[in-house]
Amino acid sequence: MAKGKWAAFPHASKAFEYPGDKLHTAWAKLHAGDQEPLPDATRIAALIKANPKLGKAADAARIAARLEDAWRHYHAGEFEAADEAGAALGALGAVVANKAMGIHATYLVTDEKERMKRFQLVAERAEAAIAALPKEANAHYFRAFSIGRYSQLLSIAKALSQGLAGKVKASLDATLKLAPKHAEAHLALALYHAEIVGKVGGMLATLTYGAKASTADDLLKAAAKLTPDAPIVYVEQANALLLLYGDKREDDAAAAYAKAAKLKPIDAMQALDIAFAKDQLG
C-alpha cells in the first residue's frame, strides 16, 4: 500500500511495546487468541524445510529476527510498518502482514471502497500463503477473516449469491482442524452462524447453510473458555446477540460490551476492541 494512506493508531502506549526478550515472554498471552507460534529460528527453519522455495535454512535466524520485529510493530499499533515488514517476507510473513492490514482496515479505515480493497488484498495474500504453507492455521484463518469482513460490506443477498459464506466456512473449518484452540476462529465461526440466521431466518439458515443459533452460542462459549481475558470475545458475543435477537437481547449485548470495556488491553488490537465496545455503549 502507498505511504501516507494509513491512519495512525490512536491509543499508543508503552505497555504495547515488547522489545527484545519481552516479546518471547509475552508471546503465549499475546497469541492465545490466534495460536500463532513464536517465529524463532527453529520454526522458520521448519517452514523453509516444508517449502524450500521460501528461502534458505541458513537464513532462518535472520528471517526470524525480521519477523519478530514485524510482530513488535503490530502489537504496538504500528500497522503499516508491520504490514510492510511482513509482506516483504512473502508467505513467511503473511500472517503478521494480513493481521496488521486486517485489523487496521476493520477499525481505522473509514472509506468503504478502501476497506473492501484492503480485505481483497488480504484474501489474495492469504490464498498465496495457503498454497505455499497449507498446514499453517493462520493462512486459512486470514482467508476467512478477510472474506468475512468483505462480505459484511455487501448485501447479504449478494454475499450469499457469490458463495462467500461457503468460502468463509471452509477456511474456518480448516483453521480449527489445524488449531483446535484457535479462539478467534471460534468467534468468526460463531458470527458466521449468527449472521446467516439473523439475515435469512432460522429454518432457511439451517436447511440451506447448516447455520444455527445454538451452534453460534456453543462457539462463543468455547472462545470465552479459551481466552477469557480477550475483549474481542465479548465484543463478538454482543454482536452475535444483536444479529440473532435484535432488540430482545439488547441489554445482554450491552452487558457483553461493558465486560469488554472493563478489560485492560495488552496490545493495539485489544485497545481497538475495547474502544469499539465503549463506542457501542455510547
N, C-alpha and C positions, 0 to 999 in steps of 0.2 A: 504494500500500500504506500501511497505517496506520503512524503513528510508533510507535517502541518495539518493532517486531517484527523488526528486522534485527539479527542477531548481529554483533558487531564483528569486523573483520578482525584476526586475532591476530598478524600479523607486520609491524606498521608499521615503516617505515624511511625515513629522509631520502633514501635512494637512489631511492625510488619517487616522489619529488616532482619535478615538471617545471614550475617557474614560468616565466612569460614565454617568451622565445625558446628555452629549453631543450627545450620540447615540440616545437617545429619541428625543432630539430637532431636530436632523438632519434626523431622520428616514424617514419622508414623502418625503423629497427631495432625499435621497439615494435610496429609493424604489419606486420612481414614475414609473419606467420602468417595474418592476415586480409585483407591487401591493401586495407585501408580508406584512402582518400585523405585527405590533410590537409584538414580542413574550414575552409579560409580563405575570404575574402570572394568570391574568384573562383569557387570551387567552389559555394558556396552560391547565388551569382547564377545559375550554370548550372542548378542543380537547380530553382530557382524558375522559370527560363525554361522548363524541361521541364514544369513543372506550376505555373502561376500561382496556383492555389488555395492553395499553400503559404505565400505571403507576398508581399511587395513587394521588388523588386530593390533599391530604395533602402535597405532594412533589412538587406541581405546582410552588411555588416560587423558590425553589432550582433549578428545571429544567429550569425555565425561566432565571435565572441568568447564568447558564451554556450556554444556547442557545444565550443569548445576547453576552457573551464573544466570542462564536464561530463567531458571525457576526462581532465583532470588529476585530478578526483575518482576516476575509475575506476582509473587507473594507481596511485594512492596507496592504493587499497583502501577508499575512502570510497564504498562501493557504493550505499548508499541515496541519498546526495546526487547521485551520477551518474545513478541511475535517475530521480529526480525532475526533475533539470535536463534530461535528455534527453526524458523523456515530455512535459514542458511545451512542447517544440518540435514535437510531432507527428511526422509522417513524417521530417522533417529530423533529428530527434534519436532516431529509433527504434533505430538501431544501437547507440549507446552505452547507451541505456536497457536494451535487450534483453541486451547483453553483461553489463552490471552485474548485472541480475537473474538472468540465466542462470548466471553463474559463482558468484554468491553462493548461489543455490539448490543448485547442484551440490555445493559444498564446505562451506557454513556453515549450511544449514538441515537440521535432523535429523528433524523431523516429516515423515513421508512424505506425508500429506494436504496439508500446506502446500507441500511441494516440488511436488507434482502441480498444485496451484492456480497456483503461480508459472509453471511451464512452460506451462500452458494460457494464461496471460495473455501470456507472451512470444510464443506461437504466434499469438494473436489480433492482437497489435500488429504482428508480422511480416507477417501477411496484409494488414493495412491498409497497411503500408509498401509491399508489393509492388504493391498496387492503385494507390498514389499514384506510386511511382517504380519501375516494373517493370525498369528497366535497372540497378538497384543490386544488386550481387552479394550484399552482406551482408543485404539484406532477405530474399533467398531462403535464405541460409545460416542465419539465425536461426530461420526456419520449420523447417528440417531439424533444427537443433540442439535446439530445444525439443520437437519431436515425438519425436525420438530419445530424449532424456532421459526424457520422459514414458513412452515405450514400455518403457524399462528398468525402470520401476516396476510394470509389468503382467506377467502371464504371457506367454510368447512366443506361446502359442496365441491369447490374447485380442488381443495387439498385431497379429498377422498377420490374424486374422479381421476386425479393424476396418480393415484396409487401411493401417495406419500405415507399414509398411515401404515401400510404394509411394510414399507422400507424401514420406517422407524421401529416397528415391532421386531422385524427380523434382526436388525442391528442390536437392539437391546437384548434380545434373546441370546445372541452371540456373545455379547458382553458378559451377561450373567452366567453363561456356561463356562467362560474362561475365568471369571472373577465373581464367584457367588456372593461375596461380601461387599460388592460394589454398591454402596448406599445411594449414590447419585443415579445409578441406573435403575434401582428400585423406585426412586422418586419419579424418574422420567417415565417409567412404565406405568406407574400409578396415574400419572397425568394423561398418558395415552388412553387408558380406560376411562378416566373421568371426562376427558374432552369429548370422546365419541358418544358416551352415554348422555352427557349433558346436551350435545348438539342434535343427535338423531333419535334419542329416546331409548329406554332400556331394552325393550324387546327387539327392536331392529338392530341395536348395537350388538346384542348378544348373538342373534341369528346370523348377521352378516359379517361381523368383525370379531366375535368372541369377546367383546368388551363387557365388563360387569362392574357395577358399583362395589360389590363385595370384594372383588379382586383388587380394586384400587385401594380399598381400606386395608386389606391384608398387606399390600406392598408398602403403604405408608407406615404401618406399624413395624414392618421389618426394617425400614430405613431408620426409624426413630430408635429402634433397639441397637442398630449398628453404630449410629452416630448421634447420640442423644444431645450432644452439645453443639451441633451444627445448626445455625439459624435457617439454612435452606430447607431443612426437614419441616419446620413449622410454617415457613412461607408456602411451600408446596402443599402442605396439609390444608392450609387456609384456601389456597387457590382451588384445590380439588373439591373442597366442601361447597364453594361458591358455584363451581361448574356443575356439580351433581344436584345441589339442592337449592341454589339461589338464596333468596331472602329467608327461607325457612331455617337455614343454618348460619345466618349472618352473625349471630352472637358467638357461635362456636368458631367461626372463621376469625372473628376479631380477637378471640382469646388466643388462637394459634399465632396470629400476627404479634400479639402482645408478648407471647412467650419468646418469639424470635427477637423482638425488640429489646428484651432484657438481657440477652446474652452478650458476652464480651468477645469481640472479634479477635481472631489470631492472624488474619491476613486480609488482603484487599477484597477478595471475593466475599468473605464473611461480612466485612464492613458494608459492602454494597447490598448484600442480602438484608442486613439489619436496617439500613437506610430505607430500602424499599418497604419493609414491614412497617416502619414508623410512618411513612407516607400514606400507607393504606389506612392507618389508624387516624389520620388527619391531625 
